[in-house]
Amino acid sequence: MLEALRGLGYTTAAALADVIDNSISAGASFAKVGFEWDGERSRISVLDDGRGMTDSELEAAMTLGSINPLDERLPSDLGRFGMGLKTASFSQCRCLTVASRTMAGGSSCLRWDLDAIAADPEGGWRMFEGACPGSEPFVEPLESLMSGTLVLWERMDRIVTPGCELEDFADLVDDVEARLKMVFHRLLEGPRPRFQLVINGKPVAPWDPFMMGHPAKPWESPIARIRTPSGEVEAQCHVLPHKDKLSDQDFNRAGGPDGWNTQQGFYVYRNHRLLLAGGWLGLGRGRAWNREESHRLARIRLDIPNTADADWKIDVKKSTARPPVFVRSWLSSLAEDTRERARKVFAYRGSPAPGAGGAPVEQAWRVERLRGGVRYRIDQQHPAVAAVMESCGDRSDLVRAMLRIIEETVPVQRIWLDTAENRDTPTTGFSGESETAPDGVRTVLMTLYKDMVGRRGMGPEAAIRALACTEPFQNYPGLVASLPEIVAESHEGRNE
């Protein structure tokens, strides 16, 4: 049975999160995780300053299935099955030691040793008192606390596998940190957080998947609530900024441990502890939604009470959740709205910036929705296109033919493939180019401005207003406003 329980599928980060849950439930103000490399004798420890456990409480905590998952619990309790400490630890190591002490004084220490049990099959399910011989120094840090608990993993055969070196162990530490800062971010946030997490002496900074308070964030919804038979569920929907609105550092950070595409979707919390990060919970109209590039900016926070574990099918690892029937329609409506908003931000590189005075932007492409699909057409009323058509006179049919060829040969599939592989939209709107390049935005603007003022007889102010509301020039308001001075300087340069 013990060997079978090792195969529940915990990652090291998920297993440590389960151990840290116990620290939080015990009222700890901190948990210190220590990774110590020593080849096959490497170990991991978790030390907290919670209320600790008496002898009988420690024995119950170390006993498999000592808690009935149907029992009512405190609202702040992060456990459910009475299995997490043992199954999480067994998934990573063969020797589990737990030492604890209370404010009343005195320490208790018990140990599971799977090798000892395997060597004596007739001995039953035996726990041992005290640390493994030679490991006593590793539980001594507990003695410096008034109360608390120390969990020690040794003989970590699922972590230190054949061929594992120090670099691999260091990579594991980095991965664990990235995931724990996500799982516990709401407990770690704020000027006076209720909990501190430390890894190898370094405080762990929280990772906020919703970029709360970021000035470039285009939208977040009010908090929505619904009453259910197992308690109230809260939801808040978020659309994150497009990459163009973020610094490289902010963009890379916001991608999270698994990257932008994987991190989209619902974030399910219980008592501010993250259970599920991303994914669409099997929702969708007709068929379940997939994680799609166009919706990667959509993230939805869900808070469920710990009385809803059975309805939401929370598993022992606290890594899966399935919404009950009575909230699926509500969640689908929230998700559809958020996905559509995120899609618009993704497709238009953020909501198209309005022109001067809030006027709508004149876009170069228009979309025709037909029964057989969607078709993209160049808008011949766009100032740049219209100027060419008018100047060509009776040869404008050649221009129309050229535009039709462009429309019918846009490499849509190639663009989509490149976008999916590169995890970013192709560069457009003159982004990444110098304004003064030979064919850059400044040259194009000057050409259109001169045509408007010269051939079409528009006043300078009218031409500037029109260009300020034309895609993609609405992104260059300063350059558009300075066109008369730029043109005047160019004339002076030619005269000299």
C-alpha positions in Angstrom: 0.0 0.0 0.0 2.7 2.5 0.9 4.6 1.8 -2.4 1.3 2.2 -4.3 0.6 5.6 -2.6 3.9 6.8 -4.0 2.4 6.8 -7.5 -0.2 9.5 -7.0 1.7 11.8 -9.4 2.9 14.7 -7.2 5.6 17.0 -8.5 8.1 18.1 -6.0 6.5 21.6 -5.9 3.1 20.2 -5.4 4.3 17.9 -2.6 6.0 20.8 -0.8 2.9 22.9 -1.2 0.9 20.2 0.6 3.4 20.3 3.4 3.3 24.1 3.6 -0.5 23.9 3.8 -0.1 22.2 7.1 2.1 25.1 8.3 -0.5 27.7 7.3 -3.3 25.7 8.9 -1.2 25.5 12.1 -1.1 29.3 12.3 2.6 29.7 11.3 3.9 33.1 10.3 6.7 31.6 8.2 7.8 28.4 6.6 11.5 27.9 5.7 12.3 25.4 3.0 15.8 24.1 2.9 17.4 22.2 0.0 20.7 20.6 0.9 22.7 18.8 -1.8 24.7 15.8 -0.8 24.4 13.4 -3.6 22.2 10.4 -2.7 22.1 11.7 0.9 20.6 15.0 -0.2 17.6 16.2 1.8 14.8 18.8 1.9 13.3 20.2 5.1 10.4 22.5 5.9 10.5 24.4 9.3 7.6 26.5 10.6 6.7 28.4 13.7 3.1 27.2 14.0 1.4 26.0 17.1 3.0 22.5 16.9 1.7 19.1 17.9 1.6 17.1 21.1 2.7 13.4 21.1 -0.9 12.2 20.3 -1.5 14.9 17.7 1.7 14.0 15.9 0.9 10.3 15.9 -2.5 11.1 14.4 -0.9 13.4 11.8 1.5 10.7 10.8 -1.2 8.0 10.6 -2.7 7.4 7.2 -6.4 8.3 6.9 -6.6 9.6 10.5 -9.1 12.3 9.4 -12.5 11.7 7.9 -12.8 13.9 4.8 -16.5 14.3 5.5 -16.0 15.9 8.8 -16.7 19.6 9.2 -13.5 21.7 9.4 -12.5 25.2 10.4 -13.0 27.7 7.5 -9.3 28.4 7.4 -8.3 24.7 7.2 -6.4 23.8 4.0 -6.6 20.1 4.4 -9.3 17.5 3.7 -8.2 13.9 3.5 -5.7 13.5 6.3 -3.3 12.1 3.7 -1.4 15.1 2.2 1.6 15.1 4.5 2.2 11.4 4.1 1.4 10.9 0.4 3.1 14.1 -0.7 6.3 13.1 1.2 6.3 9.4 0.1 6.0 10.5 -3.5 9.5 12.2 -3.1 11.4 10.2 -0.4 11.6 6.9 1.4 12.3 8.3 4.8 10.0 10.9 6.3 10.7 12.5 9.7 8.4 14.9 11.5 9.4 16.7 14.7 7.1 19.1 16.5 6.9 21.1 19.7 4.2 23.1 21.4 4.3 26.2 23.7 3.7 23.8 26.6 7.3 22.6 26.0 8.9 19.3 25.0 9.3 17.9 21.5 8.0 14.8 19.7 9.6 13.1 16.7 8.2 10.3 14.6 9.5 8.7 11.4 8.3 6.6 8.5 11.0 4.5 6.9 9.8 2.6 3.8 13.0 0.6 3.5 12.6 -0.7 7.1 9.0 -1.7 6.4 10.0 -3.5 3.2 12.8 -5.3 5.0 10.4 -6.7 7.7 7.1 -7.5 5.9 5.8 -9.2 9.0 6.4 -6.1 11.2 3.3 -4.3 10.1 2.8 -0.6 9.6 5.4 0.6 12.1 6.5 4.1 12.7 9.8 4.8 14.5 10.6 7.4 17.2 13.3 10.0 16.6 15.3 10.9 13.5 17.2 8.3 11.4 20.5 7.5 13.1 23.0 10.2 12.0 20.2 12.7 11.1 19.6 14.1 14.5 21.4 17.4 13.7 18.9 18.0 10.8 16.0 18.4 13.2 17.8 20.5 15.7 16.7 23.9 14.2 13.3 23.2 15.7 14.7 23.6 19.2 15.3 27.4 18.6 11.6 28.0 18.3 9.0 28.3 21.1 6.7 26.1 19.0 6.6 24.7 15.5 7.1 21.7 13.3 9.9 20.4 11.1 9.4 18.0 8.2 12.5 16.2 6.9 12.7 14.2 3.6 15.7 11.8 3.2 16.6 9.1 0.7 14.8 11.1 -2.0 14.9 8.5 -4.7 12.3 10.3 -6.8 14.3 13.5 -6.8 18.0 12.4 -6.8 17.7 9.8 -9.5 20.7 8.1 -11.3 22.7 10.8 -13.1 21.3 13.7 -11.1 24.0 16.3 -10.4 24.1 19.6 -8.5 23.0 21.6 -11.5 19.9 19.5 -11.8 19.2 19.9 -8.1 19.6 23.7 -8.5 17.2 23.7 -11.4 14.7 21.9 -9.2 15.0 24.6 -6.6 14.3 27.3 -9.2 11.2 25.4 -10.5 9.9 24.9 -6.9 10.3 28.6 -6.1 8.5 29.7 -9.3 5.5 27.5 -8.5 5.3 28.1 -4.8 5.3 31.9 -5.4 2.3 31.3 -7.6 0.4 28.9 -5.3 0.7 31.1 -2.2 0.9 34.5 -3.8 -2.2 35.9 -2.1 -0.9 34.9 1.3 2.5 36.5 0.5 1.2 39.8 -0.9 0.9 43.2 0.7 3.1 45.4 2.9 2.3 43.2 5.9 1.7 39.7 4.6 0.1 37.1 6.8 2.7 34.5 5.9 6.3 34.5 4.8 7.9 31.8 2.7 11.7 31.3 2.6 13.7 29.0 0.4 17.4 28.5 1.3 17.4 31.7 3.3 15.9 33.8 0.5 12.3 35.3 1.0 10.0 34.2 -1.8 8.3 37.1 -3.6 4.7 36.5 -4.7 3.8 36.1 -8.4 0.5 37.8 -9.2 -1.1 36.2 -12.3 -3.6 39.1 -12.6 -1.1 42.0 -12.7 -3.3 44.0 -10.3 -2.7 47.7 -10.4 -0.6 47.7 -13.6 -1.2 50.9 -15.5 -1.4 49.2 -18.9 -4.0 46.6 -17.8 -7.0 47.1 -20.2 -9.8 45.6 -18.1 -10.9 43.8 -15.0 -14.4 43.1 -13.9 -16.2 43.9 -10.6 -16.3 40.9 -8.3 -19.3 38.6 -9.1 -20.8 36.2 -6.6 -23.2 33.3 -6.7 -24.8 31.3 -3.9 -24.5 27.6 -4.2 -25.6 24.6 -2.0 -22.0 24.3 -0.7 -21.4 28.1 -0.1 -20.7 31.3 -1.9 -18.4 31.4 -5.0 -16.6 34.6 -6.1 -15.3 35.4 -9.5 -13.3 38.3 -11.0 -12.3 38.4 -14.6 -9.1 40.0 -16.0 -7.7 40.8 -19.4 -3.9 41.4 -19.2 -2.0 44.0 -21.4 -0.7 43.1 -24.8 3.1 42.6 -25.0 3.4 46.0 -26.8 2.2 47.7 -23.6 4.8 45.9 -21.3 8.5 46.1 -20.7 10.4 42.9 -21.5 10.8 42.2 -17.8 7.1 42.6 -17.1 6.1 40.5 -20.1 8.4 37.6 -19.1 7.3 37.8 -15.5 3.6 37.8 -16.3 4.0 34.7 -18.4 4.3 32.6 -15.2 6.0 29.3 -14.7 4.4 27.6 -17.8 4.2 30.5 -20.2 1.4 32.8 -21.5 -0.6 30.2 -23.4 -0.7 27.6 -20.6 -1.5 30.2 -17.9 -4.7 31.4 -19.5 -8.1 30.5 -18.0 -9.4 29.9 -14.5 -7.4 30.2 -11.3 -9.3 28.3 -8.5 -8.5 29.3 -4.9 -9.6 27.9 -1.6 -8.8 30.1 1.5 -6.5 32.2 -0.8 -4.5 29.1 -1.7 -4.2 28.4 -5.4 -5.5 24.9 -6.3 -5.6 25.2 -10.1 -3.6 27.6 -12.3 -5.1 28.0 -15.8 -7.3 26.0 -18.1 -11.0 26.3 -18.9 -12.4 23.7 -16.5 -13.9 21.6 -19.3 -16.3 24.5 -20.2 -17.4 25.5 -23.6 -20.4 25.8 -25.8 -20.8 22.5 -27.7 -17.2 21.4 -27.1 -14.6 22.1 -24.4 -12.5 25.2 -25.0 -8.8 24.7 -25.6 -6.0 26.9 -24.6 -5.7 29.1 -27.7 -3.2 31.8 -28.6 -5.9 34.4 -29.1 -7.2 34.0 -25.6 -3.9 34.0 -23.7 -4.5 37.3 -22.1 -7.7 36.0 -20.3 -7.5 35.0 -16.6 -10.3 34.5 -14.2 -10.0 34.3 -10.4 -12.4 31.9 -8.6 -12.7 31.6 -4.9 -14.5 28.6 -3.5 -15.1 27.7 0.2 -13.6 24.6 1.7 -17.1 23.3 2.2 -17.3 22.9 -1.6 -14.5 20.3 -2.1 -16.8 17.4 -2.9 -18.9 19.5 -5.3 -15.8 20.7 -7.1 -14.1 17.2 -7.0 -10.9 18.5 -5.3 -8.4 15.7 -5.3 -5.8 14.6 -2.7 -3.1 16.6 -4.5 -5.2 19.8 -4.7 -4.3 20.0 -8.3 -7.6 19.4 -10.1 -11.1 20.9 -9.9 -14.3 20.3 -11.8 -17.1 22.9 -11.5 -20.5 21.4 -10.4 -23.5 21.6 -12.8 -25.2 24.4 -10.9 -22.3 27.0 -11.6 -21.3 25.8 -15.1 -23.6 28.1 -17.0 -22.6 31.1 -14.8 -18.9 30.4 -15.3 -19.4 29.9 -19.1 -21.0 33.3 -19.4 -18.2 35.0 -17.5 -15.5 33.1 -19.5 -17.1 33.9 -22.9 -17.1 37.6 -22.2 -13.6 37.6 -20.9 -12.3 35.5 -23.8 -13.9 37.8 -26.3 -12.4 40.9 -24.6 -9.0 39.2 -24.5 -9.2 38.2 -28.1 -9.8 41.8 -29.2 -6.8 43.0 -27.2 -4.7 40.3 -28.7 -5.9 40.8 -32.2 -5.6 44.6 -32.2 -2.5 44.9 -30.1 -4.5 46.4 -27.2 -7.8 48.1 -27.9 -7.2 50.5 -30.8 -6.2 53.8 -29.4 -8.8 56.4 -30.3 -7.8 59.3 -32.4 -7.8 63.0 -31.5 -10.9 63.9 -29.4 -11.8 60.2 -29.1 -12.8 59.8 -32.7 -12.9 56.3 -34.1 -9.8 55.0 -35.9 -10.0 54.6 -39.7 -8.6 51.0 -40.1 -6.9 49.7 -43.2 -8.6 46.3 -43.2 -12.2 45.4 -42.8 -13.8 42.0 -42.0 -16.6 40.5 -44.0 -18.5 37.7 -42.3 -20.0 35.4 -44.8 -21.9 32.1 -44.5 -18.9 30.2 -45.7 -16.4 32.0 -43.3 -14.6 35.2 -42.8 -13.0 37.3 -45.5 -10.5 40.2 -45.1 -10.6 43.2 -47.4 -8.5 46.3 -47.8 -10.7 49.3 -47.0 -10.5 51.5 -50.1 -11.7 54.5 -48.1 -8.5 54.4 -46.1 -6.7 57.8 -46.8 -3.5 56.1 -48.2 -5.5 53.8 -50.5 -8.0 56.4 -51.5 -5.2 58.9 -52.4 -3.7 56.4 -54.8 -7.0 55.5 -56.4 -7.9 59.1 -57.0 -4.5 60.0 -58.5 -4.6 57.1 -60.9 -7.7 58.3 -62.6 -8.8 55.9 -65.4 -6.0 53.5 -64.5 -7.4 52.9 -61.0 -8.6 49.5 -62.3 -4.9 48.4 -62.1 -4.8 49.4 -58.4 -8.0 47.5 -57.7 -6.6 44.4 -59.4 -3.4 44.7 -57.3 -5.4 45.1 -54.1 -7.5 42.1 -54.9 -4.4 40.0 -55.5 -3.1 41.1 -52.1 -6.4 40.2 -50.4 -6.6 36.8 -52.0 -3.0 35.9 -51.2 -2.6 37.0 -47.6 -0.6 34.1 -46.1 -3.2 33.6 -43.3 -2.1 30.1 -42.4 1.6 31.0 -42.4 0.9 34.0 -40.2 -1.1 31.9 -37.8 1.6 29.2 -37.7 4.4 31.7 -37.1 2.3 33.3 -34.3 1.6 30.0 -32.6 5.2 28.9 -32.8 6.7 32.2 -31.8 4.0 32.9 -29.1 3.6 36.4 -30.4 1.8 38.3 -33.1 3.8 39.4 -36.2 5.3 42.9 -36.0 3.1 45.5 -37.6 2.2 49.2 -37.2 5.9 50.2 -37.8 6.8 48.8 -34.4 10.5 48.2 -33.9 11.5 50.5 -36.7 13.2 53.8 -36.6 10.9 56.7 -37.4 13.5 58.2 -39.7 14.1 55.0 -41.8 13.9 55.5 -45.6 10.4 53.9 -45.7 9.5 54.4 -42.0 6.5 56.0 -40.5 7.8 59.5 -40.9 8.3 59.2 -44.7 4.9 57.6 -45.2 3.2 60.3 -43.1 4.9 63.1 -45.0 3.8 61.6 -48.4 0.2 61.4 -47.3 0.2 64.8 -45.6 1.6 66.5 -48.8 -1.0 64.8 -50.9 -3.8 65.9 -48.7 -2.7 69.5 -48.4 -1.4 69.8 -52.0 -3.5 67.7 -54.5 -6.6 67.4 -52.4 -6.5 71.0 -51.0 -7.1 70.1 -47.4 -6.0 72.6 -44.7 -3.1 71.5 -42.5 -5.2 71.2 -39.4 -7.8 69.0 -41.2 -5.1 66.8 -42.7 -3.6 66.3 -39.2 -7.0 65.5 -37.7 -7.6 62.9 -40.4 -4.2 61.2 -40.0 -4.5 61.2 -36.2 -7.6 59.0 -36.6 -6.1 56.6 -39.2 -4.5 53.2 -38.6 -1.6 52.9 -37.7 -0.8 56.6 -37.4 -3.0 57.0 -34.3 0.0 55.5 -32.4 2.2 58.4 -33.3 0.2 61.5 -32.2 3.4 63.6 -31.6 4.8 62.9 -35.0 1.4 63.6 -36.7 1.0 66.9 -34.9 4.5 68.0 -36.0 4.0 67.3 -39.7 3.8 71.0 -40.8 7.2 71.7 -39.2 8.8 68.5 -40.6 7.6 69.4 -44.1 8.8 73.0 -43.7 12.2 71.8 -42.6 12.5 69.4 -45.6 11.7 72.3 -48.0 14.3 74.5 -46.3 16.8 71.7 -46.6 16.2 71.4 -50.4 16.4 75.2 -50.9 19.8 75.3 -49.1 
